[in-house]
């Protein structure tokens, strides 16, 4: 048998062998067929998948006296969000609109924003007010419902708000 966690496109997927044998212990060898044209003879293995979708993964255990057993499980490879955002012209003391431009092939995505001034937000496209001028490193983290994560960091330069008078 074997275990694995959610598999995300482009990330290294870990497979943990949980095969056991009862009674007299014989040395075992393993053959993994990972469903993406790769194989492995390691006890535990890892791989990356080129596309999202379903792959059949098999581990075959073979004892030194010729007994063998195998198990196949379907592995779902999920898409990763593509995190992106833009922001309006930020001025100190005024609300700035952050527009979420992220995408994903399918599934739901949640967002976490770190505005670089010690405040966070979890809306899709939040408004944020900076109290002071300066350059702030803004990070947006996009997490799919399957646990696949992408993030992007951009510098936002906050200017002095104009003073109107006549």
C-alpha positions as CSV (number, residue, x, y, z in Angstrom):
1,X,0.0,0.0,0.0
2,X,1.1,3.6,-0.2
3,X,0.1,7.1,0.9
4,X,0.2,10.5,-0.8
5,X,-1.2,14.0,-0.2
6,X,-3.0,16.2,-2.7
7,X,-1.0,16.5,-5.8
8,X,-0.6,19.9,-7.4
9,X,0.5,20.5,-11.0
10,X,4.2,21.3,-11.3
11,X,5.0,20.5,-7.7
12,X,6.9,17.4,-6.6
13,X,4.5,14.8,-5.4
14,X,5.7,12.4,-2.6
15,X,4.6,8.8,-2.4
16,X,5.2,6.9,0.9
17,X,5.3,3.1,0.7
18,X,3.4,1.5,3.6
19,X,3.8,-2.1,2.3
20,X,4.4,-4.7,5.0
21,X,4.8,-8.4,5.3
22,X,3.7,-10.7,8.1
23,X,5.7,-13.6,9.5
24,X,9.2,-14.4,8.3
25,X,10.9,-11.2,7.0
26,X,12.1,-11.5,3.5
27,X,13.9,-8.6,1.8
28,X,11.6,-6.8,-0.5
29,X,12.2,-4.7,-3.7
30,X,9.7,-2.3,-5.1
31,X,8.6,-1.1,-8.5
32,X,6.6,2.1,-8.9
33,X,4.8,2.9,-12.1
34,X,3.8,6.5,-11.7
35,X,1.4,7.0,-14.5
36,X,3.5,9.7,-16.2
37,X,5.9,7.4,-18.1
38,X,8.3,7.2,-15.2
39,X,9.1,4.3,-12.9
40,X,11.1,4.0,-9.7
41,X,12.7,1.2,-7.6
42,X,13.0,3.3,-4.4
43,X,11.1,2.3,-1.3
44,X,9.5,5.8,-1.3
45,X,9.5,8.0,-4.4
46,X,8.5,11.3,-5.8
47,X,7.6,12.7,-9.2
48,X,6.1,15.7,-11.0
49,X,3.1,15.5,-13.4
50,X,3.0,17.5,-16.7
51,X,-0.8,18.1,-16.8
52,X,-3.6,18.2,-14.3
53,X,-6.0,15.2,-14.4
54,X,-6.1,11.6,-13.2
55,X,-3.1,9.2,-13.2
56,X,-2.9,5.6,-12.1
57,X,0.0,4.9,-9.7
58,X,1.0,1.4,-8.9
59,X,3.5,0.0,-6.4
60,X,4.6,-3.6,-6.7
61,X,6.3,-5.3,-3.8
62,X,8.4,-8.4,-4.6
63,X,10.0,-10.6,-1.9
64,X,13.4,-12.3,-2.4
65,X,11.6,-15.6,-2.7
66,X,9.4,-14.5,-5.6
67,X,6.1,-13.5,-3.9
68,X,4.6,-10.3,-5.2
69,X,1.7,-8.0,-4.5
70,X,0.7,-4.8,-6.1
71,X,-1.8,-2.0,-5.6
72,X,-3.0,0.7,-7.9
73,X,-4.5,4.0,-6.8
74,X,-5.9,6.9,-8.9
75,X,-4.1,10.1,-8.2
76,X,-5.8,13.4,-9.0
77,X,-3.4,16.1,-10.1
78,X,-5.0,19.5,-9.4
79,X,-4.3,22.8,-11.2
80,X,-2.4,25.6,-9.4
81,X,-3.8,29.1,-9.3
82,X,-2.0,31.7,-11.2
83,X,-1.8,34.6,-8.7
84,X,-1.8,38.2,-10.0
85,X,-3.1,41.6,-9.0
86,X,-3.1,45.3,-9.9
87,X,-3.6,48.3,-7.7
88,X,-4.9,51.8,-8.3
89,X,-2.7,54.8,-7.6
90,X,-2.0,54.6,-3.9
91,X,-1.9,57.9,-2.0
92,X,-1.4,58.1,1.8
93,X,-4.6,58.4,3.7
94,X,-6.8,57.5,0.7
95,X,-8.3,54.1,-0.1
96,X,-6.5,52.1,-2.8
97,X,-8.3,49.4,-4.8
98,X,-6.4,46.1,-5.2
99,X,-7.9,44.2,-8.2
100,X,-7.4,40.4,-8.2
101,X,-6.3,39.2,-11.6
102,X,-5.7,35.6,-10.6
103,X,-6.9,32.6,-12.6
104,X,-7.2,28.8,-12.3
105,X,-8.3,26.0,-14.7
106,X,-11.0,24.8,-12.4
107,X,-12.0,24.9,-8.7
108,X,-12.5,27.5,-6.1
109,X,-9.7,29.8,-4.8
110,X,-9.3,31.7,-1.6
111,X,-7.0,34.7,-1.1
112,X,-4.8,36.2,1.6
113,X,-3.3,39.7,1.2
114,X,-0.3,41.0,3.1
115,X,-0.1,44.8,2.5
116,X,3.4,45.3,3.8
117,X,2.3,47.6,6.7
118,X,1.3,44.9,9.1
119,X,-2.3,44.4,8.0
120,X,-3.8,41.4,6.2
121,X,-7.1,40.8,4.3
122,X,-8.9,37.8,2.9
123,X,-11.3,39.4,0.3
124,X,-10.9,38.7,-3.4
125,X,-10.3,42.4,-4.4
126,X,-9.9,44.5,-1.3
127,X,-9.5,48.2,-0.7
128,X,-6.7,49.3,1.6
129,X,-5.6,52.6,3.1
130,X,-1.9,53.3,3.8
131,X,-1.3,55.9,6.5
132,X,2.2,56.8,5.4
133,X,4.1,57.3,2.2
134,X,6.8,54.9,1.1
135,X,7.3,51.6,-0.7
136,X,5.4,48.6,0.5
137,X,5.9,45.0,-0.5
138,X,2.4,43.6,-1.1
139,X,1.9,39.8,-1.2
140,X,-1.1,38.0,-2.5
141,X,-1.4,34.3,-1.8
142,X,-4.0,32.2,-3.8
143,X,-4.9,28.8,-2.4
144,X,-7.2,26.4,-4.3
145,X,-9.8,24.3,-2.6
146,X,-7.4,21.4,-3.2
147,X,-4.5,23.0,-1.3
148,X,-2.5,24.1,-4.3
149,X,-0.8,27.5,-3.7
150,X,0.7,30.3,-5.8
151,X,1.7,33.7,-4.6
152,X,3.0,37.0,-6.1
153,X,4.7,39.9,-4.5
154,X,4.8,43.5,-5.9
155,X,6.1,46.7,-4.6
156,X,3.5,49.5,-4.2
157,X,4.8,53.1,-4.0
158,X,2.5,55.2,-1.8
159,X,2.6,58.9,-2.6
160,X,1.6,62.0,-0.7
161,X,-2.1,62.8,-1.2
162,X,-2.7,66.1,-2.8
163,X,-4.1,69.1,-0.9
164,X,-6.8,70.9,-2.9
165,X,-7.1,74.6,-2.4
166,X,-8.2,77.7,-4.4
